Amino acid sequence: MNNINTQQLPFNITKHGNVSGVYFNNILENVIKLIYYKKKIKVLDFGCGYGYLKKKLRTNKNVKVIGYDIVKQLSDINDWKKIKFDYFISTQVFVYFTKKKLNQLVIYLKKNYPNVKVIITISNQGWLNKLGAYILNEPEAHTNFRLTPDQEIEIFKKHMKIIKKKNILFLSKMYLLKFK
């Protein structure tokens, strides 16, 4: 995993450092609070990156996290469409999608996983986010975005109902959604 050349990628894969870890761990803790795991469940971590969610939940015997990332070396599976899951979780990934691709993904989920719960985190892309990227010397953190936060959530709201919404440190919004 460590020998992945992230400089050649058109997007940023986040490594949780000391300061940025506070923010990203806050996101993960809030994701975990939204998962109902009194029974055995499967979670698809879509855009899993370095697998931080899986690491946080590894001791929970009722939750199996399956990581999928466009970077094959980071994925547990080659094709996420070939597995069953109860939760579809994605943190700050869809910003790199086009409107058409994100809409297709949501329609695919609705058709093939109508009972899935979806948890997404959308970056606010505001001045505070940009300041954080500057302070943390992460110049690539907010580049190559294709969608605004409003565009992302509007696509989801076309097909889904928001169950819960939470502001994450004024940097992101987290949503728990289900299909209408």
C-alpha positions, 0 to 999 in steps of 0.5 A, spaced: 500 500 500 505 504 501 508 504 494 502 507 491 504 513 487 499 518 489 502 524 485 500 520 478 492 520 480 487 525 478 484 526 485 487 526 493 487 520 497 487 522 504 492 520 509 490 522 516 496 526 519 496 528 526 492 535 525 488 532 519 487 526 523 482 530 528 478 532 522 478 525 519 477 521 525 471 525 527 468 523 520 469 516 522 466 516 529 460 520 526 459 515 520 460 509 526 454 512 530 450 512 524 450 505 523 445 500 526 449 494 528 445 490 533 445 484 528 450 482 523 451 487 517 456 488 511 458 495 509 461 497 503 466 503 504 466 506 497 472 510 496 475 506 502 482 509 501 487 507 506 482 503 509 481 507 516 473 505 517 475 498 516 481 499 521 476 502 526 471 497 526 475 491 525 474 489 533 466 489 532 464 482 530 457 484 527 460 489 522 464 486 516 467 492 512 469 491 505 473 496 502 472 498 494 477 504 491 478 506 484 486 504 486 486 497 486 491 496 491 487 499 496 481 495 494 478 488 498 474 487 491 475 488 484 467 489 483 463 492 488 457 490 484 458 483 485 457 483 493 451 484 497 451 490 503 447 493 508 450 500 508 454 504 502 458 509 505 462 514 501 466 520 504 468 526 500 468 521 493 463 524 489 466 531 488 470 527 483 464 524 479 460 528 473 453 529 474 452 524 469 456 518 473 453 520 480 446 520 477 448 513 474 451 510 480 445 512 485 440 509 480 444 503 480 444 503 487 436 504 487 435 498 482 439 493 485 440 495 493 433 498 494 433 497 502 441 499 502 442 505 507 447 510 504 452 515 508 455 520 505 460 526 507 460 532 502 466 537 503 463 544 504 469 546 499 469 553 503 474 558 505 475 554 511 477 548 507 482 551 503 485 554 509 486 547 512 489 545 506 494 551 506 495 550 513 496 542 512 501 543 506 496 539 502 496 543 495 492 537 492 486 537 497 481 541 493 483 540 486 480 537 480 473 537 483 467 536 478 461 537 482 459 542 488 456 540 494 449 543 492 450 539 486 452 532 489 446 532 495 441 534 489 443 528 485 442 524 492 435 528 494 432 526 487 432 519 489 433 519 496 430 521 503 435 524 508 434 521 515 439 525 518 444 530 517 450 533 521 455 538 520 462 536 521 466 541 524 464 546 519 468 543 513 463 537 511 456 535 511 454 528 513 448 525 511 444 518 512 439 517 506 435 511 504 431 510 498 424 513 497 
